Amino acid sequence: MPVPILKQGDTLIVSVQAALTDRDLIDLKNELAEKVGQYRSKGVVIDVSLLDVMDSFATRTLRGIAQTTKLRGANTVIVGIQPDVAFAMVQLGLALEGVDTALDLDEGMELLNRRFGKGELGGG
Amino acid sequence: MGDEPRESSRLKLTDREIERRLRFVDLRSEDLEHIASIRQLVADRAENYATAFFDYLSKIEEAAPLFGNRTVLEQARAGKREHLNGMLSGKYDRAYVEQRIKLATLYGRVGLETRVFLGAFHHMLHVIGLDIIRALGREGLERATECVMSLEKVGFFDLGLMIDVLIDERERVIGLQQAAIRELSTPALQVRDRLLILPIIGVLDSQRAKQLTDNLLHAIRANRAKVVVMDITGVAAVDSKVANHLIQTVAAAKLMGAAVIVTGLSAEVAQSLVALGVDLSKLNTVGDLQGGLEEADRILGYSLQRI
């Protein structure tokens, strides 16, 4: 199932609607890498609040997305990780090192705006 | 306790377990014969023995709760007579065991202490034993003693049940109290918008640590918290397991977008953590709760001003 990517100003919003297969994740990664350049986006917010499982592949891919978009000039924030998912991830040692996380979409956008405001991305 | 009064204990025995228990006290067929031979003797005086039991108890201060409640006392008396009849019946089946458990639960409910009960029960057996020896003495002391010993086996079988029920009752109370403590023990409090404090007091075992994590992570979501100050001033000791759990909690909170500040590590706790070699680099620690709140305000962009 393809994941919708919405453009909102300088930001791309990815709303994950259902459990993702590995294929979906890789497609998402490729598409984001493409679109970040195409739309000259400065931020990406990935909302995973509907996911109740996050395995090692998903974690690794999300980290990959964050690093890829960073190289393309956009900051990625993962938002909406559920409490149980968060703790399970920690217990399994699946940390999202170096990736920004926030409570929900609102928070994620705010975090990005702060980044833009501080000019960390070279103006906004 | 808050639950409804129960008629029976949680203790449930299968036929096999009952058989095992009878074997523990070494009850054999000759014992049953002995008991059959004194059945009438004891049955005639069952009322006396029940009275002996309760008279003995009434003189003991600790047994007062039993005598404070008339209906309970009546039930106990009826139960005891029933017990004596059952004891001499030679049939120690599930019905008999259930009677024992029911009576023991009654004792447990009114708070009759095991040691007090043991004293009275022994006294009753003693009275019965003397009567048997008196009645059968002419036929031979050996025979009379054997009868008493056989009855005693049943008595010990009963005691085993009785004590198990009382212990079970006590464990149930402890379980309820533990549940109550668990309920109370980990509140996550919102101090101001986006800021939670989580005071932890008492011993952190792994179950409580798990519950605390659960509570905190859900509270972060419910209150949309951005910063959490976890104060462990009230925790006397932290071992490596608990420390690791705290670190995991902090990491999980971070995944949800909340920063955790740990405050109130006492000198002992700090030293023991260092001695244990726990990697605390991921923990943001501040000396005391005040400092933690100041740090939280700084992160949230508040500044406190005197007006």
Interface residues (C-beta under 8 A of the other chain):
Chain A: I78 V79 I81 Q82 P83 D84 V85 A86 F87 M89 V90 Q91 A95 L96 T101 A102 L103 D104 E107 G108 L111
Chain B: T213 D214 L217 H218 I220 R221 R224 A225 K226 Q248 T249 A251 A252 A253 K254 L255 M256 G257 A258
